[in-house]
Amino acid sequence: MRVLSGIQPTGRFHWGNYFGAIKQYIELQHDHEGYYFIADLHALTTVRDAEVLRGYVRDAALDLLALGLDPAKATLFVQSDIPEVSELCWLLMTGTPLGLLERCHAYKDKKEKGIKADAGLFTYPVLMAADILAYDANWVPVGEDQVQHIEVCRDLARSFNAHYGEVFTMPEARIVADAAKVPGTDGEKMSKSYNNTLGLFEPAKDLRKKIMRISTDSRPMEDPKDPETDHLFQLYRLFATPEQTEEVREIYLRGGFGYGDIKKRLADAADAYLDPARARRAELEGNPDRVDQILREGAERARARARAVLDRAQRACGLSR
Ligand code: TYM
C-alpha cells in the first residue's frame, strides 16, 4: 500500500500527534511505501512569522527523525517543496461545492469562536485533498479530527473521476482505536489550541510537573473507579506495557489509591519511553546538513510522483495541449 500523511509545523509535537498519527507512520514504514510531509503551507494559516515558521519546520523534521521515521524506508519532505500540489489544489477547487467546506468542523469551530476566517482556512481541506491525491495514496494514518477532511478528499476525488474519468486513487483514513483522540491534561482532546498539551520533547522535569497537574475528580480515595472513563488512565495506557496496564486497571477497579501515585507511574513510563528519542534528537541537532539532505532527497522523490499525477489530471481536464 502507499501510505501518506502530513503534520503541521505550528509548534512542538505533543502526545496526541504521536499516538494518533506519528507512531502509525513509523510502524507502517516497514511494510509499505510511505510519504510523510511537514505541512508548512497549511501552517501559514496560523503562523505568520517567517523565522518562527522556519524554526518549526526544522523542529518537525528533527522530531520525526528522532522518533524513528527512517529516510531509508520512507520519504520525508516539506509540503511547499512540491509546487505540483498547489496546482492540483486549484484543479480540485474549481469543482468544490462551498457547502462542503462550510460543513467542515475545523472551519466551523474557528468561526464560532469568533476567529476571523480567511480563504486559506476555508479552503484548507482542498489543499489537504491535493496533498493526498497527488501521491496516489491508499492509506492516510491520522487521528479522529482529520477523518472529516479525508471524507472531503474522497468526495472531491469521486466527483473529479466521475466527470473526467479515472484520474485519482481513492484514499482511506487509518485510525488507531485507542489513540484516535488522545486526551489532554484537562480531559478534553489534546490540542495546542486548548493549551492542554504534553510535549514529546519537553524537558523531562517540566513534563513531570505538567503530569502532576493533570486534572482528576474529587471522589474519595477508597472508591473503586472505572479506568475506561478516566483520562489519566487513557494516557498511562499509551506508554505502559500490557502487564503494567492490567496492574493499574486492577488498582482502579479495587479503589483505595491516590491519583498522585498513578501520575508518578505515568511520568516514569513516559520517561522510559521517550528517553531513546530524546537522545537521538540531541545527536541529530548536531548534524543539520544531514537533515537538509534528507528533506531535499525526499522532495525529489515526492515531486516525481506528484508530477505524474498532476500530468494525468491536467490531461483529463483539457489543460495540456
Ligand atoms: P495536525 O498537524 O493538526 O495533526 C497531526 C496529526 O496528529 C493527529 N492528532 C491527534 N490524534 C489523536 N489525538 C489527538 N489529541 C490529536 N491531535 C492531533 C491529527 O489527527 C493528525 O493526524 N490537516 C492536518 C495536516 C495535513 C494532512 C494532510 C494530514 C495536511 N495535509 C494530508 C493527512 C493528509 C493537520 O492539521 O494535522
Residues whose N, C-alpha, C, O or C-beta is under 5 A from the ligand:
A	BS01	TYM	L4 S5 G6 I7 Q8 G16 N17 G20 A21 A39 H42 M128 D131 I132 P141 V142 G143 E144 D145 Q146 A179 A180 K181 V182 K189 M190
